[in-house]
Amino acid sequence: TIRVSVLLVLLFCLSGASTQAESGGADQGLETSGQTCGDFWDELRALRDMVVEQRVELRNTKAELQTQKDKAAEPMKIAFSAGLGVSGKVGPFNTETPLVYSREVTNIGGAYNPLTGIFTATVKGVYYFRFSAFSNANGEVMAVNLYHDSQRILHNSEWATGNNFFSNALILQLEQGSVVHMRLQADSGLYDDPNSWNIFSGFLLYSPMPLQS
């Protein structure tokens, strides 16, 4: 430690001065001893400064590690909700068509893309999804499909007779990078307006893996 080093330096200086005085070169010995002690003191100060600097660096490193640990312990927050953002009829089309819910209500974590209507899982986990559909047509099919990647997972349809509404929900286990999106069934239609009758929502329930933000 620094305290032990100080004692050793003092003993060395005293020993050097005593030895040279006994050999008959008192004045020269004291001068030489003083110079030597001065060099040791300079080195000791440098050592002290280095120890202080290393303590500061260690303290900063510990603080940074604790910050990273706290962030890793925080649960990942992923949630979105969006409406079709149109006023009027959607469809019917002669082929199945992607539904793009462009009116963002919530998009925590940015996993939902309002330009494509696609949700992309940013972490592996278990997710909850829900959708609603509305049509004010009379004598027309209203039908939507929910897809996990390229696989149709859920289908809902109804024969519209004026102001018909349905909704559904499910829980999916997704890998990182998996996508979930909605499609309008061929030869069917929906209706929306600023009231946002058609909604697509989802959020992360939990992730089984340790998370890094």
Backbone as a printed PyTorch tensor [residue, N CA C, xyz], in Angstrom:
tensor([[[  0.8390,  -1.1950,   0.0000],
         [  0.0000,   0.0000,   0.0000],
         [  0.8730,   1.2430,   0.0000]],

        [[  0.2350,   2.3930,  -0.1870],
         [  0.9880,   3.6490,  -0.2310],
         [  1.6070,   3.9430,   1.1280]],

        [[  0.9070,   3.6430,   2.2170],
         [  1.4420,   3.9230,   3.5530],
         [  2.7140,   3.1100,   3.8090]],

        [[  2.7190,   1.8480,   3.4270],
         [  3.9080,   1.0080,   3.5910],
         [  5.0460,   1.5460,   2.7500]],

        [[  4.7310,   1.9870,   1.5320],
         [  5.7590,   2.5380,   0.6510],
         [  6.3940,   3.7840,   1.2530]],

        [[  5.5770,   4.6260,   1.8890],
         [  6.0900,   5.8430,   2.5220],
         [  7.0750,   5.4870,   3.6240]],

        [[  6.7140,   4.5190,   4.4500],
         [  7.5990,   4.1140,   5.5370],
         [  8.9110,   3.5540,   4.9970]],

        [[  8.8360,   2.7580,   3.9460],
         [ 10.0490,   2.2040,   3.3530],
         [ 10.9560,   3.2880,   2.8020]],

        [[ 10.3250,   4.2960,   2.1590],
         [ 11.1320,   5.4010,   1.6180],
         [ 11.8260,   6.1630,   2.7310]],

        [[ 11.0910,   6.4380,   3.8140],
         [ 11.6900,   7.1580,   4.9400],
         [ 12.8410,   6.3710,   5.5370]],

        [[ 12.6540,   5.0800,   5.7290],
         [ 13.7250,   4.2470,   6.2760],
         [ 14.9300,   4.2130,   5.3560]],

        [[ 14.6670,   4.1600,   4.0520],
         [ 15.7600,   4.1430,   3.0850],
         [ 16.5570,   5.4430,   3.1450]],

        [[ 15.8370,   6.5560,   3.2070],
         [ 16.5010,   7.8640,   3.2380],
         [ 17.3490,   8.0110,   4.4960]],

        [[ 16.7680,   7.6350,   5.6450],
         [ 17.5030,   7.7470,   6.9050],
         [ 18.7070,   6.8190,   6.9170]],

        [[ 18.4940,   5.6160,   6.3860],
         [ 19.5920,   4.6540,   6.3470],
         [ 20.7130,   5.1410,   5.4510]],

        [[ 20.3320,   5.7260,   4.2990],
         [ 21.3380,   6.2270,   3.3740],
         [ 22.1180,   7.3650,   3.9690]],

        [[ 21.4340,   8.2860,   4.6440],
         [ 22.1080,   9.4460,   5.2490],
         [ 23.0490,   8.9900,   6.3520]],

        [[ 22.6100,   8.0130,   7.1680],
         [ 23.4350,   7.5460,   8.2900],
         [ 24.6820,   6.8380,   7.7790]],

        [[ 24.5290,   6.0130,   6.7650],
         [ 25.6640,   5.2500,   6.2360],
         [ 26.7290,   6.1630,   5.6380]],

        [[ 26.2760,   7.1330,   4.8530],
         [ 27.2360,   8.0180,   4.2080],
         [ 27.8760,   8.9580,   5.2120]],

        [[ 27.1860,   9.3290,   6.2700],
         [ 27.7780,  10.1920,   7.3020],
         [ 28.8750,   9.4440,   8.0310]],

        [[ 28.6560,   8.1420,   8.3060],
         [ 29.6650,   7.3510,   9.0030],
         [ 30.9100,   7.1450,   8.1520]],

        [[ 30.7660,   7.1720,   6.8400],
         [ 31.9170,   6.9520,   5.9620],
         [ 32.7500,   8.2010,   5.7680]],

        [[ 32.3470,   9.3110,   6.3860],
         [ 33.1570,  10.5270,   6.3470],
         [ 32.6890,  11.5530,   5.3510]],

        [[ 31.7380,  11.2600,   4.5300],
         [ 31.2470,  12.2420,   3.5380],
         [ 29.9140,  12.7560,   3.9470]],

        [[ 29.8430,  13.4080,   5.1050],
         [ 28.5490,  13.8310,   5.6670],
         [ 27.8210,  14.7810,   4.7520]],

        [[ 28.5020,  15.8670,   4.3320],
         [ 27.8270,  16.8770,   3.5110],
         [ 27.4080,  16.2900,   2.1700]],

        [[ 28.3340,  15.5910,   1.5250],
         [ 28.0160,  15.0000,   0.2290],
         [ 26.9490,  13.9180,   0.3730]],

        [[ 27.0410,  13.1540,   1.4920],
         [ 26.0600,  12.0970,   1.7170],
         [ 24.6660,  12.6340,   1.9060]],

        [[ 24.5430,  13.7160,   2.6740],
         [ 23.2210,  14.3160,   2.8880],
         [ 22.6510,  14.8520,   1.5920]],

        [[ 23.5370,  15.4320,   0.7650],
         [ 23.0660,  15.9760,  -0.5110],
         [ 22.5730,  14.8640,  -1.4280]],

        [[ 23.4080,  13.7870,  -1.4840],
         [ 23.0310,  12.6530,  -2.3300],
         [ 21.7620,  11.9840,  -1.8160]],

        [[ 21.7080,  11.8220,  -0.4870],
         [ 20.5230,  11.2080,   0.1070],
         [ 19.2850,  12.0340,  -0.1420]],

        [[ 19.4250,  13.3550,  -0.0290],
         [ 18.2780,  14.2340,  -0.2580],
         [ 17.7910,  14.1470,  -1.6900]],

        [[ 18.7590,  14.0620,  -2.6180],
         [ 18.3770,  13.9430,  -4.0290],
         [ 17.6520,  12.6330,  -4.2890]],

        [[ 18.2190,  11.5410,  -3.6750],
         [ 17.6010,  10.2260,  -3.8520],
         [ 16.1980,  10.1910,  -3.2700]],

        [[ 16.0680,  10.7400,  -2.0790],
         [ 14.7320,  10.7830,  -1.4510],
         [ 13.7590,  11.6070,  -2.2820]],

        [[ 14.2840,  12.6970,  -2.8550],
         [ 13.4180,  13.5240,  -3.7010],
         [ 12.8970,  12.7460,  -4.8910]],

        [[ 13.7660,  11.9100,  -5.4980],
         [ 13.3310,  11.0940,  -6.6260],
         [ 12.2730,  10.0910,  -6.1920]],

        [[ 12.4970,   9.5120,  -5.0180],
         [ 11.5180,   8.5440,  -4.5180],
         [ 10.1720,   9.2070,  -4.2400]],

        [[ 10.2230,  10.4130,  -3.6830],
         [  8.9660,  11.1250,  -3.4090],
         [  8.2180,  11.4250,  -4.7090]],

        [[  8.9830,  11.7970,  -5.7500],
         [  8.3350,  12.0620,  -7.0450],
         [  7.6660,  10.7990,  -7.5840]],

        [[  8.3820,   9.6770,  -7.4710],
         [  7.8030,   8.4130,  -7.9300],
         [  6.5890,   8.0290,  -7.0850]],

        [[  6.6870,   8.3030,  -5.7920],
         [  5.5810,   7.9710,  -4.8980],
         [  4.3430,   8.7950,  -5.2250]],

        [[  4.5590,  10.0850,  -5.5270],
         [  3.4170,  10.9350,  -5.9130],
         [  2.7910,  10.4340,  -7.2130]],

        [[  3.6550,  10.0480,  -8.1480],
         [  3.1460,   9.5280,  -9.4170],
         [  2.3360,   8.2510,  -9.1940]],

        [[  2.8520,   7.3880,  -8.2970],
         [  2.1390,   6.1620,  -7.9590],
         [  0.7910,   6.4660,  -7.3170]],

        [[  0.7870,   7.4470,  -6.4090],
         [ -0.4650,   7.8320,  -5.7500],
         [ -1.4700,   8.3410,  -6.7710]],

        [[ -1.0240,   9.1970,  -7.7010],
         [ -1.9190,   9.7340,  -8.7200],
         [ -2.4700,   8.6170,  -9.6030]],

        [[ -1.6230,   7.6400,  -9.9170],
         [ -2.0650,   6.5360, -10.7540],
         [ -3.1290,   5.7000, -10.0360]],

        [[ -2.9180,   5.4610,  -8.7380],
         [ -3.8950,   4.6930,  -7.9600],
         [ -5.2270,   5.4350,  -7.8900]],

        [[ -5.1730,   6.7400,  -7.6820],
         [ -6.4030,   7.5410,  -7.6160],
         [ -7.1350,   7.4820,  -8.9480]],

        [[ -6.3710,   7.5940, -10.0410],
         [ -6.9820,   7.5510, -11.3690],
         [ -7.6250,   6.1950, -11.6340]],

        [[ -6.9490,   5.1200, -11.2280],
         [ -7.5050,   3.7860, -11.4310],
         [ -8.7560,   3.5580, -10.5950]],

        [[ -8.7740,   4.1400,  -9.3890],
         [ -9.9740,   4.0240,  -8.5500],
         [-11.1620,   4.7130,  -9.2140]],

        [[-10.9020,   5.8900,  -9.8070],
         [-11.9740,   6.6150, -10.4960],
         [-12.4780,   5.8100, -11.6830]],

        [[-11.5510,   5.2420, -12.4750],
         [-11.9410,   4.4350, -13.6210],
         [-12.7330,   3.2010, -13.1840]],

        [[-12.2900,   2.5740, -12.0820],
         [-13.0000,   1.4040, -11.5790],
         [-14.4110,   1.7620, -11.1230]],

        [[-14.5330,   2.9030, -10.4400],
         [-15.8450,   3.3400,  -9.9860],
         [-16.7750,   3.6170, -11.1780]],

        [[-16.2340,   4.2500, -12.2230],
         [-17.0340,   4.5300, -13.4180],
         [-17.4400,   3.2500, -14.1310]],

        [[-16.5110,   2.2880, -14.1820],
         [-16.8100,   1.0100, -14.8250],
         [-17.9100,   0.2670, -14.0730]],

        [[-17.8310,   0.2700, -12.7340],
         [-18.8650,  -0.3760, -11.9240],
         [-20.2280,   0.2850, -12.1470]],

        [[-20.2230,   1.6070, -12.2390],
         [-21.4810,   2.3260, -12.4580],
         [-22.0770,   1.9780, -13.8210]],

        [[-21.2170,   1.8820, -14.8550],
         [-21.6960,   1.5360, -16.1900],
         [-22.2340,   0.1120, -16.2270]],

        [[-21.5410,  -0.8200, -15.5680],
         [-22.0070,  -2.2040, -15.5160],
         [-23.3420,  -2.3150, -14.7940]],

        [[-23.5110,  -1.5470, -13.7340],
         [-24.7740,  -1.5630, -13.0020],
         [-25.9010,  -1.0070, -13.8600]],

        [[-25.5990,   0.0390, -14.6380],
         [-26.6010,   0.6180, -15.5380],
         [-27.0400,  -0.4030, -16.5790]],

        [[-26.0500,  -1.1150, -17.1780],
         [-26.3770,  -2.1320, -18.1670],
         [-27.1790,  -3.2760, -17.5410]],

        [[-26.8240,  -3.6340, -16.3140],
         [-27.5430,  -4.7010, -15.6180],
         [-28.9890,  -4.2950, -15.3590]],

        [[-29.1880,  -3.0380, -14.9540],
         [-30.5450,  -2.5600, -14.6910],
         [-31.3760,  -2.5540, -15.9670]],

        [[-30.7350,  -2.1440, -17.0840],
         [-31.4600,  -2.1240, -18.3540],
         [-31.8380,  -3.5320, -18.7890]],

        [[-30.9050,  -4.4820, -18.5940],
         [-31.1790,  -5.8640, -18.9930],
         [-32.3000,  -6.4760, -18.1710]],

        [[-32.4450,  -6.0120, -16.9360],
         [-33.4760,  -6.5570, -16.0540],
         [-34.8650,  -5.9970, -16.3600]],

        [[-34.9110,  -4.8880, -17.0760],
         [-36.1980,  -4.2840, -17.3980],
         [-36.9230,  -5.1150, -18.4500]],

        [[-38.2290,  -5.3280, -18.3030],
         [-38.9700,  -6.0820, -19.3130],
         [-39.0770,  -5.2940, -20.6100]],

        [[-38.9550,  -6.0160, -21.7300],
         [-39.1110,  -5.3870, -23.0260],
         [-40.5490,  -4.9300, -23.2060]],

        [[-40.7360,  -3.7090, -23.7160],
         [-42.0800,  -3.1520, -23.9120],
         [-42.3800,  -3.0830, -25.4050]],

        [[-43.3290,  -3.8960, -25.8400],
         [-43.7470,  -3.9240, -27.2360],
         [-45.2730,  -3.9480, -27.2570]],

        [[-45.8770,  -2.9470, -27.8730],
         [-47.3370,  -2.8780, -27.9650],
         [-47.7140,  -1.9440, -29.1130]],

        [[-48.7740,  -2.3000, -29.8180],
         [-49.2380,  -1.4360, -30.9150],
         [-50.7450,  -1.5530, -31.0660]],

        [[-51.3090,  -0.5290, -31.6570],
         [-52.7110,  -0.5290, -32.0240],
         [-52.8740,   0.4550, -33.1730]],

        [[-53.5760,   0.0240, -34.2230],
         [-53.7040,   0.8700, -35.4120],
         [-55.0410,   0.6310, -36.0940]],

        [[-55.5500,   1.6910, -36.7370],
         [-56.7830,   1.6130, -37.4920],
         [-56.5040,   1.7030, -38.9850]],

        [[-57.5130,   1.3570, -39.7910],
         [-57.3080,   1.3800, -41.2370],
         [-56.9950,   2.7820, -41.7600]],

        [[-57.5420,   3.7800, -41.1250],
         [-57.2160,   5.1500, -41.5320],
         [-57.8270,   5.5630, -42.8550]],

        [[-58.9330,   4.9500, -43.2240],
         [-59.6110,   5.3230, -44.4760],
         [-61.0520,   5.7160, -44.1370]],

        [[-61.6710,   6.4250, -45.0480],
         [-63.0830,   6.7700, -44.9180],
         [-63.8100,   6.2660, -46.1570]],

        [[-64.6050,   5.2270, -45.9410],
         [-65.3160,   4.6410, -47.0730],
         [-65.0870,   3.1450, -47.1460]],

        [[-65.4480,   2.5740, -48.2890],
         [-65.3590,   1.1350, -48.4770],
         [-63.9250,   0.6960, -48.7590]],

        [[-63.6210,  -0.5080, -48.3000],
         [-62.3570,  -1.1780, -48.6210],
         [-62.7350,  -2.5040, -49.2760]],

        [[-62.4120,  -2.6770, -50.5680],
         [-62.8160,  -3.8660, -51.2970],
         [-64.2440,  -3.7160, -51.8240]],

        [[-64.7770,  -4.7740, -52.4310],
         [-64.1260,  -6.0790, -52.6000],
         [-63.0880,  -6.0970, -53.7370]],

        [[-62.1150,  -7.0130, -53.6030],
         [-61.0990,  -7.2480, -54.6240],
         [-61.1950,  -8.7070, -55.0720]],

        [[-60.6990,  -8.9790, -56.2750],
         [-60.8160, -10.3490, -56.7780],
         [-59.7210, -11.2790, -56.2650]],

        [[-58.7730, -10.7420, -55.5000],
         [-57.7470, -11.5630, -54.8560],
         [-57.6080, -11.1320, -53.3930]],

        [[-57.0560, -12.0270, -52.5940],
         [-56.7950, -11.6870, -51.1910],
         [-55.8130, -10.5110, -51.1450]],

        [[-56.1080,  -9.5210, -50.2940],
         [-55.3600,  -8.2580, -50.3070],
         [-54.8770,  -7.8970, -48.9040]],

        [[-53.6140,  -7.4790, -48.7840],
         [-53.1220,  -7.0610, -47.4590],
         [-53.9220,  -5.8730, -46.9190]],

        [[-54.2130,  -5.9080, -45.6430],
         [-54.8490,  -4.7710, -44.9690],
         [-53.7650,  -3.9560, -44.2840]],

        [[-53.6810,  -2.6950, -44.6490],
         [-52.6700,  -1.8110, -44.0790],
         [-53.3570,  -0.8650, -43.0930]],

        [[-53.1100,  -1.0920, -41.8210],
         [-53.6810,  -0.2370, -40.7700],
         [-52.7160,   0.9290, -40.5650]],

        [[-52.9730,   2.0060, -41.2820],
         [-52.0130,   3.1160, -41.3630],
         [-52.1840,   4.1610, -40.2620]],

        [[-53.3180,   4.1210, -39.5620],
         [-53.5550,   5.1250, -38.5130],
         [-53.0350,   4.5850, -37.1770]],

        [[-51.8140,   4.9870, -36.8380],
         [-51.2120,   4.5340, -35.5820],
         [-51.9090,   5.1610, -34.3760]],

        [[-52.2850,   4.3300, -33.4610],
         [-52.7880,   4.7980, -32.1680],
         [-51.6870,   4.6670, -31.1260]],

        [[-51.0490,   3.5110, -31.1300],
         [-49.9240,   3.2280, -30.2340],
         [-48.9240,   2.3660, -30.9890]],

        [[-47.6430,   2.6300, -30.7780],
         [-46.6140,   1.7940, -31.4000],
         [-45.3610,   1.8090, -30.5230]],

        [[-45.4840,   1.2520, -29.3260],
         [-44.3730,   1.2140, -28.3760],
         [-43.3810,   0.1330, -28.8030]],

        [[-42.1570,   0.5120, -28.9970],
         [-41.1340,  -0.4250, -29.4440],
         [-40.9280,  -0.4180, -30.9410]],

        [[-41.8780,   0.1880, -31.7000],
         [-41.7270,   0.3330, -33.1470],
         [-41.7460,  -0.9650, -33.9270]],

        [[-42.3640,  -2.0190, -33.3840],
         [-42.3790,  -3.3100, -34.0770],
         [-43.4250,  -3.3640, -35.1900]],

        [[-44.3970,  -2.4550, -35.1530],
         [-45.4320,  -2.4290, -36.1880],
         [-45.0900,  -1.3840, -37.2380]],

        [[-45.2520,  -1.7570, -38.5100],
         [-44.9700,  -0.8510, -39.6230],
         [-46.2880,  -0.3690, -40.2260]],

        [[-46.6510,   0.9080, -40.0350],
         [-47.9270,   1.4160, -40.5500],
         [-47.9410,   1.5930, -42.0660]],

        [[-46.7850,   1.4550, -42.7180],
         [-46.7250,   1.5680, -44.1760],
         [-47.0360,   0.2410, -44.8600]],

        [[-46.7930,  -0.8580, -44.1610],
         [-47.0320,  -2.1800, -44.7470],
         [-48.1290,  -2.9550, -44.0290]],

        [[-48.4610,  -2.5550, -42.8040],
         [-49.4330,  -3.2880, -42.0080],
         [-48.8650,  -4.5300, -41.3600]],

        [[-47.5390,  -4.6440, -41.3360],
         [-46.8820,  -5.8570, -40.8360],
         [-46.2640,  -5.6100, -39.4650]],

        [[-46.5290,  -6.5280, -38.5410],
         [-45.8760,  -6.5240, -37.2380],
         [-44.7260,  -7.5190, -37.2860]],

        [[-43.5350,  -7.0750, -36.8450],
         [-42.3500,  -7.9340, -36.8200],
         [-41.8860,  -8.1000, -35.3840]],

        [[-41.7980,  -9.3480, -34.9210],
         [-41.3640,  -9.6170, -33.5490],
         [-39.8860,  -9.2650, -33.4020]],

        [[-39.5770,  -8.3150, -32.5470],
         [-38.1880,  -7.9120, -32.3360],
         [-37.4810,  -8.8180, -31.3340]],

        [[-38.2430,  -9.5730, -30.5490],
         [-37.6620, -10.5610, -29.6300],
         [-38.5360, -11.8080, -29.6550]],

        [[-37.9140, -12.9390, -29.3440],
         [-38.6730, -14.1790, -29.1970],
         [-39.5850, -14.0590, -27.9840]],

        [[-40.8380, -14.4950, -28.1250],
         [-41.7360, -14.3940, -26.9880],
         [-43.1520, -14.8170, -27.3300]],

        [[-44.0280, -14.6290, -26.3650],
         [-45.4430, -14.9430, -26.5080],
         [-46.2070, -13.6290, -26.6440]],

        [[-46.9930, -13.5130, -27.7040],
         [-47.6740, -12.2630, -28.0480],
         [-49.1860, -12.4650, -28.1070]],

        [[-49.8900, -11.3710, -27.8040],
         [-51.3490, -11.3430, -27.9030],
         [-51.7390, -10.4310, -29.0690]],

        [[-52.6610, -10.8920, -29.9230],
         [-53.1440, -10.0960, -31.0550],
         [-54.6710, -10.0590, -31.0510]],

        [[-55.1920,  -8.9360, -31.5010],
         [-56.6380,  -8.7710, -31.5950],
         [-56.9720,  -7.9090, -32.8090]],

        [[-58.1120,  -8.1830, -33.4160],
         [-58.5620,  -7.3580, -34.5390],
         [-60.0780,  -7.2140, -34.4800]],

        [[-60.5600,  -6.1820, -35.1380],
         [-62.0040,  -5.9780, -35.3000],
         [-62.2730,  -5.6330, -36.7600]],

        [[-63.4840,  -5.9510, -37.2130],
         [-63.8600,  -5.6820, -38.6050],
         [-65.3050,  -5.1800, -38.6530]],

        [[-65.5660,  -4.2900, -39.6090],
         [-66.9000,  -3.6750, -39.7070],
         [-67.2650,  -3.4840, -41.1830]],

        [[-68.5360,  -3.6670, -41.4560],
         [-69.0540,  -3.3800, -42.7970],
         [-70.4810,  -2.8630, -42.6730]],

        [[-70.7950,  -1.8450, -43.4820],
         [-72.1730,  -1.3240, -43.5020],
         [-72.8990,  -1.7270, -44.7810]],

        [[-72.3040,  -2.6640, -45.4990],
         [-72.9130,  -3.1190, -46.7580],
         [-74.1090,  -4.0150, -46.4760]],

        [[-74.9010,  -4.2080, -47.4830],
         [-76.0780,  -5.0840, -47.3740],
         [-75.9820,  -6.1190, -48.4850]],

        [[-75.8590,  -7.3800, -48.0960],
         [-75.7420,  -8.4420, -49.0860],
         [-74.3330,  -8.6050, -49.6180]],

        [[-73.3420,  -8.4560, -48.7160],
         [-71.9500,  -8.5940, -49.1290],
         [-71.1690,  -9.3300, -48.0400]],

        [[-70.2120, -10.1330, -48.4530],
         [-69.3880, -10.8660, -47.4950],
         [-68.3390,  -9.9340, -46.9040]],

        [[-68.1550, -10.0060, -45.5900],
         [-67.0220,  -9.3410, -44.9210],
         [-66.1670, -10.4490, -44.3060]],

        [[-64.8950, -10.5000, -44.6990],
         [-64.0400, -11.6020, -44.2520],
         [-62.5940, -11.1400, -44.1810]],

        [[-61.9240, -11.5070, -43.0830],
         [-60.5100, -11.1670, -42.9080],
         [-59.7460, -12.3920, -42.4210]],

        [[-58.4390, -12.3910, -42.6980],
         [-57.5560, -13.4860, -42.2930],
         [-56.3430, -12.9200, -41.5650]],

        [[-55.9220, -13.6280, -40.5200],
         [-54.7040, -13.2630, -39.8070],
         [-53.6170, -14.2760, -40.1510]],

        [[-52.4440, -13.7600, -40.5340],
         [-51.3260, -14.5990, -40.9540],
         [-50.1540, -14.4980, -39.9790]],

        [[-49.5450, -15.6590, -39.7360],
         [-48.2520, -15.7360, -39.0420],
         [-47.2480, -16.1590, -40.1010]],

        [[-46.3370, -15.2440, -40.4460],
         [-45.4580, -15.4340, -41.5980],
         [-46.3380, -15.7060, -42.8200]],

        [[-46.1820, -16.8460, -43.4930],
         [-46.9850, -17.1200, -44.6930],
         [-48.1620, -18.0480, -44.4030]],

        [[-48.3780, -18.3780, -43.1350],
         [-49.4300, -19.3230, -42.7670],
         [-50.6600, -18.6030, -42.2320]],

        [[-51.8180, -18.9280, -42.8140],
         [-53.0670, -18.3590, -42.2990],
         [-53.4250, -19.0670, -40.9970]],

        [[-53.5520, -18.2810, -39.9270],
         [-53.8110, -18.8180, -38.5910],
         [-55.2800, -18.6950, -38.2120]],

        [[-55.9160, -17.6090, -38.6610],
         [-57.2810, -17.3360, -38.2120],
         [-58.0970, -16.7360, -39.3610]],

        [[-59.3260, -17.1940, -39.4990],
         [-60.2430, -16.6610, -40.5140],
         [-61.5770, -16.3220, -39.8490]],

        [[-62.0780, -15.1430, -40.1600],
         [-63.4050, -14.7410, -39.6870],
         [-64.1880, -14.1650, -40.8580]],

        [[-65.4470, -14.5510, -40.9600],
         [-66.2890, -14.0270, -42.0460],
         [-67.7430, -13.9380, -41.5860]],

        [[-68.4690, -13.1080, -42.2930],
         [-69.8920, -12.9190, -41.9740],
         [-70.5830, -12.3170, -43.1960]],

        [[-71.8380, -12.6590, -43.3520],
         [-72.6330, -12.0750, -44.4380],
         [-73.2430, -10.7670, -43.9360]],

        [[-72.7680,  -9.6820, -44.5050],
         [-73.1840,  -8.3640, -44.0220],
         [-74.6040,  -8.0380, -44.4700]],

        [[-75.3750,  -7.5480, -43.5190],
         [-76.7490,  -7.1240, -43.8070],
         [-76.9790,  -5.7010, -43.3330]],

        [[-75.8630,  -4.9450, -43.2220],
         [-75.9540,  -3.5540, -42.7810],
         [-75.4320,  -3.3980, -41.3640]],

        [[-74.3410,  -2.6740, -41.2280],
         [-73.7160,  -2.3950, -39.9250],
         [-73.3890,  -3.6660, -39.1360]],

        [[-72.6020,  -4.5040, -39.7530],
         [-72.1600,  -5.7470, -39.0970],
         [-70.7330,  -5.5820, -38.5530]],

        [[-70.5160,  -6.1930, -37.4030],
         [-69.2320,  -6.0430, -36.7160],
         [-68.8210,  -7.3760, -36.1010]],

        [[-67.5490,  -7.7170, -36.1900],
         [-67.0320,  -8.8610, -35.4430],
         [-65.5830,  -8.5930, -35.0440]],

        [[-65.1220,  -9.3640, -34.0690],
         [-63.7380,  -9.2310, -33.5950],
         [-63.2520, -10.5940, -33.1210]],

        [[-61.9500, -10.7290, -33.0040],
         [-61.3790, -11.9830, -32.5290],
         [-59.9780, -11.7040, -31.9900]],

        [[-59.4310, -12.6870, -31.2900],
         [-58.1060, -12.5140, -30.6910],
         [-57.4410, -13.8750, -30.5480]],

        [[-56.1290, -13.8720, -30.4240],
         [-55.3920, -15.1180, -30.2030],
         [-54.0140, -14.8020, -29.6440]],

        [[-53.3610, -15.8430, -29.1420],
         [-52.0160, -15.7350, -28.5900],
         [-51.0740, -16.5780, -29.4400]],

        [[-49.9490, -15.9810, -29.8320],
         [-48.9790, -16.6690, -30.6740],
         [-47.6010, -16.6560, -30.0240]],

        [[-46.8940, -17.7640, -30.1690],
         [-45.4880, -17.7980, -29.7670],
         [-44.6560, -17.5220, -31.0140]],

        [[-43.8730, -16.4660, -30.9700],
         [-43.1280, -16.0210, -32.1420],
         [-41.6270, -16.0870, -31.9110]],

        [[-40.9040, -16.3860, -32.9790],
         [-39.4610, -16.2760, -32.9680],
         [-39.0810, -14.8410, -33.3430]],

        [[-37.8820, -14.4450, -32.9820],
         [-37.4140, -13.1280, -33.3910],
         [-37.4050, -13.0480, -34.9180]],

        [[-38.0230, -12.0130, -35.4650],
         [-38.1020, -11.8440, -36.9120],
         [-39.3810, -12.3610, -37.5290]],

        [[-40.2000, -13.1030, -36.7700],
         [-41.4860, -13.5670, -37.2850],
         [-42.4050, -12.3750, -37.5390]],

        [[-43.3070, -12.5200, -38.5080],
         [-44.2140, -11.4300, -38.8510],
         [-45.6610, -11.8750, -38.7020]],

        [[-46.5170, -10.9240, -38.3780],
         [-47.9600, -11.1500, -38.2610],
         [-48.6550, -10.0210, -39.0070]],

        [[-49.6510, -10.3560, -39.8220],
         [-50.3530,  -9.3200, -40.5890],
         [-51.7660,  -9.7970, -40.9240]],

        [[-52.5840,  -8.8560, -41.3750],
         [-53.9750,  -9.1260, -41.7090],
         [-54.1750,  -9.0070, -43.2230]],

        [[-55.1240,  -9.7980, -43.7380],
         [-55.4840,  -9.7360, -45.1540],
         [-57.0070,  -9.7400, -45.3100]],

        [[-57.4540,  -9.0320, -46.3390],
         [-58.8790,  -9.0250, -46.6850],
         [-59.1480, -10.1740, -47.6370]],

        [[-60.1100, -11.0210, -47.2650],
         [-60.4610, -12.1640, -48.1060],
         [-60.9230, -11.6780, -49.4760]],

        [[-60.6150, -12.4640, -50.4950],
         [-61.0670, -12.1270, -51.8510],
         [-62.5920, -12.0230, -51.9040]],

        [[-63.0770, -11.0880, -52.7200],
         [-64.5180, -10.8870, -52.9380],
         [-65.2650, -10.5260, -51.6540]],

        [[-64.5980,  -9.8210, -50.7520],
         [-65.2680,  -9.3460, -49.5310],
         [-64.8640,  -7.8920, -49.3050]],

        [[-65.6240,  -7.2140, -48.4300],
         [-65.3560,  -5.7930, -48.2170],
         [-65.5530,  -5.3770, -46.7730]],

        [[-64.9830,  -4.2070, -46.4690],
         [-65.1140,  -3.5840, -45.1570],
         [-65.4880,  -2.1270, -45.3500]],

        [[-65.8130,  -1.4970, -44.2380],
         [-66.0730,  -0.0570, -44.2480],
         [-65.4160,   0.5550, -43.0170]],

        [[-64.8600,   1.7440, -43.2000],
         [-64.2730,   2.4480, -42.0510],
         [-64.4760,   3.9410, -42.2190]],

        [[-64.3190,   4.6530, -41.1120],
         [-64.4020,   6.1120, -41.0950],
         [-63.5770,   6.5950, -39.8940]],

        [[-63.5870,   7.8730, -39.5760],
         [-62.7720,   8.3580, -38.4420],
         [-63.0630,   7.6970, -37.1040]],

        [[-64.1390,   6.9430, -37.0040],
         [-64.4320,   6.2360, -35.7580],
         [-63.5580,   4.9940, -35.5730]],

        [[-62.8160,   4.6210, -36.5860],
         [-61.8960,   3.4750, -36.5220],
         [-62.6130,   2.1880, -36.0920]],

        [[-63.5110,   1.7240, -36.9510],
         [-64.2160,   0.4810, -36.6750],
         [-63.3000,  -0.7420, -36.8340]],

        [[-62.3000,  -0.5970, -37.6820],
         [-61.3970,  -1.7100, -37.9790],
         [-60.0510,  -1.4590, -37.3070]],

        [[-59.7200,  -2.3110, -36.3370],
         [-58.5110,  -2.1250, -35.5300],
         [-57.6730,  -3.4070, -35.5450]],

        [[-56.3680,  -3.2220, -35.5740],
         [-55.4200,  -4.3270, -35.4440],
         [-54.4820,  -3.9610, -34.2950]],

        [[-54.3880,  -4.8370, -33.2750],
         [-53.6050,  -4.5370, -32.0760],
         [-52.8130,  -5.7620, -31.6360]],

        [[-51.7870,  -5.5160, -30.8540],
         [-51.0170,  -6.6220, -30.2980],
         [-49.9990,  -6.1310, -29.2950]],

        [[-49.5270,  -7.0410, -28.4510],
         [-48.4850,  -6.6830, -27.4910],
         [-47.7720,  -7.9410, -27.0070]],

        [[-46.5750,  -7.7430, -26.4970],
         [-45.7650,  -8.8350, -25.9490],
         [-46.2500,  -9.1750, -24.5450]],

        [[-46.5860, -10.4430, -24.3250],
         [-46.9670, -10.8900, -22.9890],
         [-45.7270, -11.1430, -22.1410]],

        [[-44.8020, -11.9330, -22.6790],
         [-43.5290, -12.1520, -21.9830],
         [-42.5260, -12.7570, -22.9520]],

        [[-41.2700, -12.5980, -22.6140],
         [-40.1850, -13.1940, -23.4030],
         [-39.4380, -14.1750, -22.5060]],

        [[-39.2270, -15.4060, -22.9630],
         [-38.5580, -16.3970, -22.1210],
         [-37.0480, -16.2450, -22.0730]],

        [[-36.4930, -15.3730, -22.9030],
         [-35.0520, -15.2240, -22.9890],
         [-34.6260, -13.9560, -22.2800]],

        [[-33.3700, -13.9250, -21.7050],
         [-32.8420, -12.6780, -21.1400],
         [-32.8020, -11.6100, -22.2150]],

        [[-33.2100, -10.3830, -21.8670],
         [-33.3400,  -9.3220, -22.8440],
         [-32.2250,  -8.3090, -22.7490]],

        [[-31.7730,  -7.8240, -23.9110],
         [-30.8230,  -6.7130, -23.9700],
         [-31.5110,  -5.5720, -24.7030]],

        [[-31.6620,  -4.2390, -24.1940],
         [-32.3050,  -3.1390, -24.8230],
         [-31.3510,  -2.3340, -25.6590]]])
